[in-house]
Amino acid sequence: MGGKAFSPYENPYEAFNNYMNVLSDFILRVNAQFPSSIDNEELNSLLTTIKNQGIEIESLHEEIAKLKKKEAKKAASN
């Protein structure tokens, strides 16, 4: 049962070289989607915008719930 394990590579160097190429490609793709050059001020501005939008969405959900409740009461009284 001994013997060599299957490998599509001629030698360990080729396997490692392929691994490094895949890793490099992955890093390039991630950096293209999420650049590391964004500065803290810009990031903080984006985070504030996201937070404010979340607050606004929650407020609108509450308003919708109140209006639905009001409409249901109105429909029930008719």
Backbone torsions as a table, in degrees:
resi	resn	phi	psi	omega
1	MET	NA	-4.4	178.4
2	GLY	-65.5	-156.7	178.8
3	GLY	105.5	173.6	-177.4
4	LYS	-82.6	147.0	173.2
5	ALA	-75.1	149.7	179.7
6	PHE	-68.2	138.4	173.6
7	SER	-147.8	134.9	178.4
8	PRO	-76.2	-1.1	-177.0
9	TYR	-104.0	149.4	-179.6
10	GLU	-67.4	-35.3	-177.2
11	ASN	-155.4	168.3	-178.8
12	PRO	-59.4	-32.5	179.4
13	TYR	-61.3	-44.4	179.4
14	GLU	-63.5	-38.9	178.2
15	ALA	-63.7	-45.9	179.7
16	PHE	-64.5	-42.4	180.0
17	ASN	-60.8	-42.9	177.9
18	ASN	-64.0	-43.4	178.1
19	TYR	-57.7	-45.9	-179.3
20	MET	-65.4	-36.4	177.0
21	ASN	-65.1	-43.0	178.0
22	VAL	-63.3	-45.2	179.3
23	LEU	-61.6	-43.3	179.0
24	SER	-62.2	-43.9	178.3
25	ASP	-61.8	-42.4	178.9
26	PHE	-60.9	-46.3	-180.0
27	ILE	-62.4	-42.0	178.5
28	LEU	-61.9	-41.7	179.7
29	ARG	-66.6	-41.8	178.4
30	VAL	-63.9	-45.9	179.8
31	ASN	-64.0	-30.8	178.0
32	ALA	-69.0	-34.7	-179.4
33	GLN	-84.2	-34.0	-175.9
34	PHE	-132.6	80.8	-176.0
35	PRO	-61.5	141.3	-179.8
36	SER	-86.2	-1.1	-176.0
37	SER	-85.2	0.8	-179.5
38	ILE	-68.2	131.6	-178.0
39	ASP	-87.9	164.8	-175.3
40	ASN	-61.3	-37.8	-179.4
41	GLU	-62.9	-45.4	179.7
42	GLU	-66.1	-41.6	178.9
43	LEU	-63.4	-45.0	178.7
44	ASN	-62.0	-38.1	177.7
45	SER	-62.8	-44.0	178.9
46	LEU	-65.6	-41.0	178.8
47	LEU	-64.6	-38.6	177.3
48	THR	-64.2	-42.5	178.4
49	THR	-61.0	-45.0	179.5
50	ILE	-61.9	-44.5	180.0
51	LYS	-61.7	-46.2	-179.9
52	ASN	-63.1	-38.8	177.8
53	GLN	-65.6	-37.7	177.0
54	GLY	-63.1	-42.1	178.0
55	ILE	-63.5	-43.6	179.6
56	GLU	-63.3	-42.4	179.4
57	ILE	-62.6	-44.7	179.0
58	GLU	-61.3	-42.1	178.5
59	SER	-61.5	-42.6	179.8
60	LEU	-67.4	-37.1	175.9
61	HIS	-62.1	-41.7	178.6
62	GLU	-64.1	-41.3	178.5
63	GLU	-63.6	-42.3	177.8
64	ILE	-60.8	-44.4	179.7
65	ALA	-61.1	-42.4	178.8
66	LYS	-63.5	-43.8	-179.5
67	LEU	-66.0	-39.2	177.6
68	LYS	-64.2	-41.2	179.3
69	LYS	-64.2	-43.4	179.0
70	LYS	-62.5	-43.1	-179.4
71	GLU	-66.5	-38.6	178.8
72	ALA	-65.0	-40.3	177.1
73	LYS	-63.8	-41.9	-179.8
74	LYS	-63.6	-42.9	-179.8
75	ALA	-68.8	-34.9	-178.7
76	ALA	-70.8	-30.0	-177.5
77	SER	-81.3	-14.1	-179.9
78	ASN	-87.0	NA	NA
